[in-house]
Amino acid sequence: NSSKFDFVASSSGAYANVSYTGNSSTFSYARLTVKVEKSFLWVFWSTVDEWTATSSDVMGSFYHVFSVSGSGNYRATFTLEVYGTNGSVDTLTETIESSY
């Protein structure tokens, strides 16, 4: 299994993009959850939005645009779960920060 995570915050929205390739002999489906947060007071994080999607494509991608409330520092926490036909679950997580 391989994957690539991207997150960019801009004045027109926060863009989350994930591509993955599963093991073709055991792949069942993939589920992605993305949580977007905005920092305030340089210390605290407040959840802006959360999005979940599934795909049955062994080579797939997810794309979603989140609404953001003004400039600042944002972060996206990605959780990609790849389910196998044998009941296995590979979980990949990544956090990416972006400011505008």
Protein Blocks (a to p, Z undefined) as FASTA:
>chain_A
ZZdddddddfkbccddddddddfklpcbdcddddddddehhlaccdfbdcddddfbfbdc
dddddddedjaddddddddddddfkopacdddddddddZZ
